[in-house]
Amino acid sequence: MEENNKRRISLTVKLNALILAIIMILAGGLAAIAYHVNSQRVDQYFKQTTAQDASAVAVFMDGDDLQTLLDAVQSEEYSQVREAAIQAQDEESIRDWLEQKGLYDRFSQTMDMLRTYQEKLNVRFIYVQSVQGNTSVNLCDPDEDLLYLGSIEVSAEEFDEYQSNVRIEPTVSTTEFGWLCSAYEPIIASDGHAVALLGVDIDMNDVMKERQQFLVSMLLFSGVLMLLSIAVTIFLLRRMATKPL
């Protein structure tokens, strides 16, 4: 009789251990699948948001004013003014030059507009560049001073294929400015040609925070589920140990 009881208990332990193992595997698998699906949704959400932000702001940019500014900063006269300003680390000379050319007020209004959108949309960077081959002419950036105006920037490797001011879908890249999701929308002049691009960058660390928060939630859920499974298993083991099958 005692030997039968031992066999029964041994069988019960094995059966409940198997059930517990299956529950743990299922819980872990469901957590992994849920995390993968949610990560894709988070990525898609941020990419869509970046593209929408770029498109929305580009509509309010004056292409004709930006074309005038672009022509001015690409002139030999401005190149000399900017070079002297950089050597002296004096942006006031650039401000004076823009005022003399009647460009400063519109430039300042554009910068204020970008700064406002940057705050409202809660994006990392927002700026205006004119793409020319594998380089870009920097025009407006609320995070930079006047010495930045007219500087030339080589395109990142991820953007080598884009040689003009065309729409660029959300792209994740790592540059000197960080790990970013970037989208670009053309700014159109009155004659229909694309003068420049309105760029919007979202910090990918924000994306990872969303992923990590969901991962923590799933791990907590899986942990609670396993604890409940263990509690039920212990209860059944005790019950089977005292009562016959």
C-alpha positions as a Markdown table, in Angstrom:
| # | Residue | x | y | z |
|---|---|---|---|---|
| 1 | Met | 0.0 | 0.0 | 0.0 |
| 2 | Glu | 2.8 | 2.4 | 0.9 |
| 3 | Glu | 4.6 | 1.6 | -2.3 |
| 4 | Asn | 1.5 | 2.4 | -4.3 |
| 5 | Asn | 1.2 | 5.7 | -2.5 |
| 6 | Lys | 4.8 | 6.6 | -3.4 |
| 7 | Arg | 4.2 | 5.7 | -7.0 |
| 8 | Arg | 1.0 | 7.8 | -7.1 |
| 9 | Ile | 2.8 | 10.8 | -5.5 |
| 10 | Ser | 5.7 | 10.4 | -7.9 |
| 11 | Leu | 3.4 | 10.3 | -10.9 |
| 12 | Thr | 1.5 | 13.3 | -9.6 |
| 13 | Val | 4.8 | 15.3 | -9.2 |
| 14 | Lys | 5.9 | 14.5 | -12.7 |
| 15 | Leu | 2.5 | 15.3 | -14.2 |
| 16 | Asn | 2.3 | 18.7 | -12.4 |
| 17 | Ala | 5.9 | 19.5 | -13.3 |
| 18 | Leu | 5.1 | 18.8 | -16.9 |
| 19 | Ile | 2.0 | 21.1 | -16.7 |
| 20 | Leu | 4.1 | 23.8 | -15.0 |
| 21 | Ala | 6.8 | 23.5 | -17.7 |
| 22 | Ile | 4.2 | 23.8 | -20.4 |
| 23 | Ile | 2.7 | 26.9 | -18.8 |
| 24 | Met | 6.1 | 28.5 | -18.4 |
| 25 | Ile | 6.9 | 27.8 | -22.1 |
| 26 | Leu | 3.6 | 29.2 | -23.2 |
| 27 | Ala | 3.9 | 32.3 | -21.0 |
| 28 | Gly | 7.4 | 33.0 | -22.3 |
| 29 | Gly | 6.4 | 32.4 | -25.9 |
| 30 | Leu | 3.4 | 34.6 | -25.7 |
| 31 | Ala | 5.5 | 37.3 | -24.0 |
| 32 | Ala | 8.1 | 37.1 | -26.8 |
| 33 | Ile | 5.4 | 37.2 | -29.6 |
| 34 | Ala | 3.6 | 40.1 | -27.9 |
| 35 | Tyr | 6.9 | 42.1 | -27.5 |
| 36 | His | 7.8 | 41.5 | -31.1 |
| 37 | Val | 4.4 | 42.7 | -32.4 |
| 38 | Asn | 4.4 | 45.7 | -30.1 |
| 39 | Ser | 7.9 | 46.7 | -31.1 |
| 40 | Gln | 6.8 | 46.7 | -34.7 |
| 41 | Arg | 3.8 | 48.8 | -33.9 |
| 42 | Val | 5.9 | 51.3 | -31.8 |
| 43 | Asp | 8.4 | 51.6 | -34.7 |
| 44 | Gln | 5.6 | 52.1 | -37.2 |
| 45 | Tyr | 3.9 | 54.7 | -35.0 |
| 46 | Phe | 7.1 | 56.8 | -34.5 |
| 47 | Lys | 8.0 | 56.6 | -38.2 |
| 48 | Gln | 4.5 | 57.6 | -39.2 |
| 49 | Thr | 4.5 | 60.5 | -36.7 |
| 50 | Thr | 7.9 | 61.7 | -38.0 |
| 51 | Ala | 6.7 | 61.7 | -41.6 |
| 52 | Gln | 3.4 | 63.5 | -40.6 |
| 53 | Asp | 5.3 | 66.2 | -38.6 |
| 54 | Ala | 7.6 | 66.9 | -41.5 |
| 55 | Ser | 4.7 | 67.1 | -44.0 |
| 56 | Ala | 2.6 | 69.3 | -41.7 |
| 57 | Val | 5.4 | 71.9 | -41.1 |
| 58 | Ala | 6.7 | 72.0 | -44.7 |
| 59 | Val | 3.3 | 73.3 | -45.8 |
| 60 | Phe | 3.9 | 76.5 | -43.8 |
| 61 | Met | 7.4 | 77.2 | -45.2 |
| 62 | Asp | 7.7 | 79.9 | -47.8 |
| 63 | Gly | 9.6 | 78.4 | -50.7 |
| 64 | Asp | 10.2 | 81.7 | -52.4 |
| 65 | Asp | 11.8 | 83.3 | -49.3 |
| 66 | Leu | 13.9 | 80.2 | -48.9 |
| 67 | Gln | 15.0 | 80.3 | -52.5 |
| 68 | Thr | 16.1 | 84.0 | -52.0 |
| 69 | Leu | 18.0 | 83.0 | -48.9 |
| 70 | Leu | 19.6 | 80.0 | -50.6 |
| 71 | Asp | 20.8 | 82.2 | -53.5 |
| 72 | Ala | 22.2 | 84.7 | -51.1 |
| 73 | Val | 24.2 | 82.3 | -48.9 |
| 74 | Gln | 25.7 | 80.6 | -52.0 |
| 75 | Ser | 27.1 | 83.9 | -53.2 |
| 76 | Glu | 30.8 | 84.6 | -53.1 |
| 77 | Glu | 30.1 | 87.7 | -51.1 |
| 78 | Tyr | 28.4 | 85.7 | -48.3 |
| 79 | Ser | 31.2 | 83.1 | -48.4 |
| 80 | Gln | 33.7 | 85.8 | -47.6 |
| 81 | Val | 31.5 | 87.3 | -44.8 |
| 82 | Arg | 30.9 | 83.9 | -43.2 |
| 83 | Glu | 34.6 | 82.9 | -43.4 |
| 84 | Ala | 35.6 | 86.1 | -41.6 |
| 85 | Ala | 32.8 | 85.6 | -39.0 |
| 86 | Ile | 34.0 | 82.0 | -38.3 |
| 87 | Gln | 37.6 | 83.1 | -37.8 |
| 88 | Ala | 36.4 | 85.9 | -35.4 |
| 89 | Gln | 33.7 | 83.7 | -33.9 |
| 90 | Asp | 31.4 | 86.7 | -34.4 |
| 91 | Glu | 27.9 | 86.0 | -35.7 |
| 92 | Glu | 26.9 | 89.6 | -35.5 |
| 93 | Ser | 28.6 | 90.3 | -38.9 |
| 94 | Ile | 26.4 | 87.7 | -40.5 |
| 95 | Arg | 23.3 | 89.3 | -38.9 |
| 96 | Asp | 24.4 | 92.7 | -40.2 |
| 97 | Trp | 24.9 | 91.3 | -43.7 |
| 98 | Leu | 21.5 | 89.7 | -43.7 |
| 99 | Glu | 19.9 | 93.0 | -42.5 |
| 100 | Gln | 21.7 | 94.9 | -45.3 |
| 101 | Lys | 20.3 | 92.5 | -47.9 |
| 102 | Gly | 16.8 | 92.7 | -46.4 |
| 103 | Leu | 16.8 | 89.0 | -45.5 |
| 104 | Tyr | 17.1 | 89.0 | -41.7 |
| 105 | Asp | 13.5 | 89.6 | -40.7 |
| 106 | Arg | 12.1 | 86.8 | -42.8 |
| 107 | Phe | 14.9 | 84.5 | -41.7 |
| 108 | Ser | 14.2 | 85.3 | -38.1 |
| 109 | Gln | 10.5 | 84.6 | -38.5 |
| 110 | Thr | 11.2 | 81.3 | -40.1 |
| 111 | Met | 13.5 | 80.3 | -37.2 |
| 112 | Asp | 10.9 | 81.4 | -34.7 |
| 113 | Met | 8.3 | 79.2 | -36.5 |
| 114 | Leu | 10.6 | 76.2 | -36.5 |
| 115 | Arg | 11.3 | 76.7 | -32.8 |
| 116 | Thr | 7.6 | 76.8 | -32.0 |
| 117 | Tyr | 6.9 | 73.6 | -34.0 |
| 118 | Gln | 9.9 | 71.9 | -32.3 |
| 119 | Glu | 8.4 | 72.6 | -28.9 |
| 120 | Lys | 4.8 | 71.7 | -29.8 |
| 121 | Leu | 5.6 | 68.5 | -31.7 |
| 122 | Asn | 8.2 | 67.5 | -29.1 |
| 123 | Val | 10.8 | 66.5 | -31.7 |
| 124 | Arg | 14.6 | 66.3 | -31.2 |
| 125 | Phe | 15.6 | 68.4 | -34.3 |
| 126 | Ile | 13.8 | 70.4 | -37.0 |
| 127 | Tyr | 15.6 | 72.2 | -39.7 |
| 128 | Val | 15.7 | 73.2 | -43.4 |
| 129 | Gln | 18.4 | 72.1 | -45.8 |
| 130 | Ser | 18.8 | 72.2 | -49.6 |
| 131 | Val | 20.1 | 69.0 | -51.0 |
| 132 | Gln | 22.6 | 69.3 | -53.9 |
| 133 | Gly | 24.1 | 66.0 | -54.9 |
| 134 | Asn | 25.7 | 64.3 | -51.9 |
| 135 | Thr | 25.8 | 67.5 | -49.9 |
| 136 | Ser | 23.3 | 69.8 | -48.3 |
| 137 | Val | 23.3 | 73.5 | -47.7 |
| 138 | Asn | 22.1 | 74.3 | -44.2 |
| 139 | Leu | 19.6 | 77.1 | -44.1 |
| 140 | Cys | 17.6 | 77.1 | -40.9 |
| 141 | Asp | 18.1 | 75.3 | -37.6 |
| 142 | Pro | 16.7 | 76.6 | -34.2 |
| 143 | Asp | 19.5 | 74.6 | -32.4 |
| 144 | Glu | 22.3 | 76.4 | -34.2 |
| 145 | Asp | 23.7 | 80.0 | -34.3 |
| 146 | Leu | 24.1 | 82.2 | -37.4 |
| 147 | Leu | 27.5 | 80.7 | -38.2 |
| 148 | Tyr | 25.6 | 77.6 | -39.2 |
| 149 | Leu | 23.8 | 79.4 | -42.0 |
| 150 | Gly | 25.2 | 78.4 | -45.4 |
| 151 | Ser | 27.4 | 75.6 | -44.1 |
| 152 | Ile | 27.8 | 72.5 | -46.2 |
| 153 | Glu | 27.1 | 69.1 | -44.8 |
| 154 | Val | 27.9 | 65.7 | -46.5 |
| 155 | Ser | 25.0 | 63.4 | -46.6 |
| 156 | Ala | 25.0 | 60.4 | -44.2 |
| 157 | Glu | 25.5 | 57.0 | -45.8 |
| 158 | Glu | 21.8 | 56.1 | -45.3 |
| 159 | Phe | 20.9 | 59.1 | -47.6 |
| 160 | Asp | 23.4 | 58.6 | -50.4 |
| 161 | Glu | 20.8 | 57.7 | -52.9 |
| 162 | Tyr | 19.0 | 61.1 | -52.5 |
| 163 | Gln | 20.6 | 63.7 | -54.7 |
| 164 | Ser | 17.9 | 66.4 | -54.8 |
| 165 | Asn | 15.1 | 67.8 | -52.7 |
| 166 | Val | 12.7 | 64.9 | -52.9 |
| 167 | Arg | 10.5 | 63.4 | -50.1 |
| 168 | Ile | 12.5 | 61.0 | -47.9 |
| 169 | Glu | 10.5 | 58.4 | -46.0 |
| 170 | Pro | 11.3 | 57.9 | -42.3 |
| 171 | Thr | 14.8 | 56.5 | -42.0 |
| 172 | Val | 16.7 | 55.3 | -38.9 |
| 173 | Ser | 20.4 | 56.4 | -38.9 |
| 174 | Thr | 23.3 | 56.9 | -36.5 |
| 175 | Thr | 25.2 | 60.2 | -37.0 |
| 176 | Glu | 27.2 | 62.6 | -34.9 |
| 177 | Phe | 23.9 | 64.0 | -33.7 |
| 178 | Gly | 22.7 | 60.7 | -32.3 |
| 179 | Trp | 20.5 | 57.7 | -33.1 |
| 180 | Leu | 17.6 | 59.3 | -35.0 |
| 181 | Cys | 14.5 | 58.5 | -37.0 |
| 182 | Ser | 14.4 | 61.2 | -39.7 |
| 183 | Ala | 11.9 | 62.2 | -42.3 |
| 184 | Tyr | 12.1 | 64.9 | -45.0 |
| 185 | Glu | 9.4 | 66.8 | -46.9 |
| 186 | Pro | 10.1 | 69.1 | -49.9 |
| 187 | Ile | 9.4 | 72.8 | -49.6 |
| 188 | Ile | 7.9 | 74.1 | -52.8 |
| 189 | Ala | 8.4 | 77.5 | -54.4 |
| 190 | Ser | 5.6 | 79.3 | -56.3 |
| 191 | Asp | 7.0 | 78.1 | -59.6 |
| 192 | Gly | 6.6 | 74.5 | -58.5 |
| 193 | His | 10.2 | 73.4 | -57.9 |
| 194 | Ala | 11.5 | 72.0 | -54.6 |
| 195 | Val | 13.8 | 74.6 | -53.0 |
| 196 | Ala | 14.7 | 72.6 | -49.9 |
| 197 | Leu | 13.7 | 69.9 | -47.5 |
| 198 | Leu | 12.1 | 70.3 | -44.1 |
| 199 | Gly | 13.7 | 67.7 | -41.9 |
| 200 | Val | 12.3 | 66.3 | -38.6 |
| 201 | Asp | 14.3 | 64.0 | -36.3 |
| 202 | Ile | 12.9 | 61.9 | -33.5 |
| 203 | Asp | 15.3 | 60.4 | -30.9 |
| 204 | Met | 15.3 | 56.6 | -31.2 |
| 205 | Asn | 15.9 | 56.4 | -27.5 |
| 206 | Asp | 12.3 | 57.5 | -27.0 |
| 207 | Val | 11.3 | 54.6 | -29.2 |
| 208 | Met | 13.3 | 52.2 | -27.1 |
| 209 | Lys | 11.7 | 53.6 | -23.9 |
| 210 | Glu | 8.3 | 52.6 | -25.3 |
| 211 | Arg | 9.6 | 49.1 | -26.1 |
| 212 | Gln | 11.2 | 48.7 | -22.7 |
| 213 | Gln | 8.1 | 49.8 | -20.9 |
| 214 | Phe | 6.1 | 47.2 | -22.7 |
| 215 | Leu | 8.8 | 44.5 | -22.1 |
| 216 | Val | 8.7 | 45.2 | -18.4 |
| 217 | Ser | 4.9 | 44.9 | -18.4 |
| 218 | Met | 5.1 | 41.5 | -20.2 |
| 219 | Leu | 7.8 | 40.2 | -17.9 |
| 220 | Leu | 5.6 | 41.2 | -14.9 |
| 221 | Phe | 2.6 | 39.5 | -16.4 |
| 222 | Ser | 4.6 | 36.3 | -17.2 |
| 223 | Gly | 6.1 | 36.3 | -13.6 |
| 224 | Val | 2.6 | 36.6 | -12.1 |
| 225 | Leu | 1.3 | 33.8 | -14.3 |
| 226 | Met | 4.2 | 31.5 | -13.4 |
| 227 | Leu | 3.7 | 32.3 | -9.6 |
| 228 | Leu | 0.0 | 31.4 | -9.9 |
| 229 | Ser | 0.9 | 28.2 | -11.8 |
| 230 | Ile | 3.4 | 27.2 | -9.1 |
| 231 | Ala | 0.8 | 27.9 | -6.3 |
| 232 | Val | -1.8 | 25.8 | -8.1 |
| 233 | Thr | 0.8 | 23.0 | -8.6 |
| 234 | Ile | 1.8 | 23.0 | -4.9 |
| 235 | Phe | -1.9 | 22.9 | -4.0 |
| 236 | Leu | -2.6 | 19.9 | -6.2 |
| 237 | Leu | 0.5 | 18.1 | -5.0 |
| 238 | Arg | -0.6 | 18.4 | -1.4 |
| 239 | Arg | -4.1 | 17.4 | -2.3 |
| 240 | Met | -3.0 | 14.3 | -4.3 |
| 241 | Ala | -0.6 | 13.3 | -1.5 |
| 242 | Thr | -3.4 | 13.0 | 1.0 |
| 243 | Lys | -6.2 | 11.6 | -1.2 |
| 244 | Pro | -6.2 | 8.7 | -3.6 |
| 245 | Leu | -6.6 | 9.2 | -7.3 |
